[in-house]
């Protein structure tokens, strides 16, 4: 049976900041205005840097944002939208040639994530695109989405790969469900613990999937 691959989006298929650093400035400005001294300037800048790789709700919790800071960030993030075309990583075109059923699961703000998929022009490359929208009623999390995906598409755990950059999100969720996890080490992504395989791009992933398919 043809294997299935669940892909992450940000820092997997496209740089999170490809649309430009200015995209998040309305969010960061709103959070600064709401801060009122609760979080130091240095910690705030670290939080903003992390916001490019990790969901805003996780960043807000980790850096102890006040309710006012969190609300300000959510309000502005909910308005963001990418309007210019995006190209993704240089190897993005290889996605269509990998011999597998393809799914996309991305976490974040619905309007923003949908606009990124639209800007990349890749929606038709997947059987289904799932958005774990943190600005909508929960529960949220990759594990729950993966469970629903497996059920809806009648997939066995042993025939599914999960590909992403975050060892604490999609990699950890995939491991808990018995999926084959692959951390993609895009530029700047540190090698994390726990993944079954590590690749530096989609060409290596393609070779991995083909080897798995050739194994009796």
Secondary structure, DSSP 8 states (H G I E B T S, - for coil): ---EEEE--BTTTB-TTTT-GGGGHHHHHHHHHHHTTSS-HHHHHHHHHHTTTS-HHHHHHHTT--HHHHHHHHHHHTT----S----STTGGGGGGSSSEEEEEEEE-HHHHHHHHHHHT-GGGSSEEEEEETTSSS---HHHHHHHHHHHTT--GGGEEEEES-TTTHHHHHHHTT-EEEEE--TT----SS-SEEESSHHHHHHHHHHHHH--
